Amino acid sequence: MCSDSVHEVARLVEFLVRRIIVENASMLPDFVPGERVTAIRRWRHPRPGDVVVLRDPRDADHWLLKRCVSRVGTRLDVRGDNAGPSTDSRAFGLVEEASVSWIVLSKRSSAGPHALTES
């Protein structure tokens, strides 16, 4: 029975928390390729300044790591900190808040188990 409880807690944590690897330079200098970020499932409205993980509005199989720079109702302007290599709201327009799945809480310097290819 204790083992079942441990498995339930592990599944809950896996549902709520992700370690994601930054794989692109679009968020330099704050997020460097190869760094791990810890993200938590979105539990509140993203605010300007939050770093978020969302599905690419052009390709739902692709994830993006971006900073929320503003909101207009339920729509967000998300941008990469490094404009040159970043594909963001400047290219695809505002995104619906519902497309944000994760809010980044912290980062580490080495790679972890959940890879995120972002641009």
WOBELCOR-V919703 format. One line per field, one symbol per residue. ss: DSSP state (h for helix, s for strand, l for the rest). A space follows every 50 residues. Layout:
BEGIN
ss=???
END
This chain:
BEGIN
ss=lhhhhhhhhhhhhhhhssssssllhhhllllllllsssssslllllllll ssssssllssssssssssssssllssssslllllllllhhhhllsshhhs sssssssslllllssslll
END
